Amino acid sequence: MGNMSTTKAWNSSSVTMFILLGFADHPELQAVLFVTFLGIYLVTLAWNLALILLIRGDARLHTPMYFFLSNLSFIDICYSSTVAPKMLTDFFQEHKTISFLGCAAQFFFFVGLGLTECLLLTAMAYDRYAAINLPLLYTAIMSPGLRTCMVVGAYVGGFLSSLIQAGSIFRLHFCGPNIINHFFCDLPPVLALSCSDTFVTQVVNFLTVVTVGGTSLFLILISYSYTVAAVWKIRSVEGRRKAFNTCASHLMVVTLLFGTALFMYLRPSASYSLGRDKVVSVFYSLVIPMLNPLIYSLRNKDIKDTLWKVLGKKKIFF
């Protein structure tokens, strides 16, 4: 009886199951898309896990910057895993269904991890600010306790914000149709199926994205304005190059994540194009988690040295 009342409180809808269309509108590309997405997902898992193990296994990389980077890799593994396994198995399913609660859970974890990553990138920007602007105080400022609190705070802030968004969306009335023109339960296609007035939900979503994403981006830009100014004052050419490489990698990741997120979630609903947005969703849900470790690793001498040390090979290609 308790379970029934809980279900009714969460889902006042007549819809109990959604159908994910995925990429069914391109049947001739199913095999190619499956192989491509499987390859992207496997590379994402392999390279992010390898980066975590490299950082944990080398004492030289036990610094605040690499502590945050290993957490970023862990988030990227979880982030892509909320979408990729279900999407890949659906290629072999005639009926690509997901339960109402399953859809809500997928949305909650996907958005929660995405917002957590935004907040973690803010912490990483502060870490670079402290390292370059306050080098003599850096070790004292970025103590193990502070950086642990920053990571925990990122998770708490990200998932609390996601809970607000998920609650506002999945308490709406869904009376049919139940076909989601997407490969996972993302905000625009789910919201399009609601039979309720979605104005309040859209306002809640906008405010959440602006509060978390907008504030994070603002703090990152402020941090890097001071950081870039400090880098120009470094007299050593090698020191300036190393600092710029680290900052450039971080800013590239920030640009990719925030650019696609702002494009997707800060537009009026009238401008949504589900076909085009599906392509953009592939980029930020699958491609970016694969690119992040490559961006940081290929421009980072310490990680490349550690990798070659593990492989026991000479640095031929780098």
Secondary structure, 3 states (H helix, E strand, C coil): CHHHHHHHHHCCCCCCEEEECCCCCCHHHHHHHHHHHHHHHHHHHHHHHHHHHHHHHCHHHCCHHHHHHHHHHHHHHHHHHCCHHHHHHHCCCCCCEEEHHHHHHHHHHHHHHHHHHHHHHHHHHHHHHHHHHCCCCHHHHCCHHHHHHHHHHHHHHHHHHHHHHHHHHHCCCCCCCCEECCCCCCHHHHHCCCCCCCHHHHHHHHHHHHHHHHHHHHHHHHHHHHHHHHHHCCCCHHHHHHHHHHHHHHHHHHHHHHHHHHHHHCCCHHHCCHHHHHHHHHHHHHHHHHHHHHHHHHCCHHHHHHHHHHHCCCCCCC
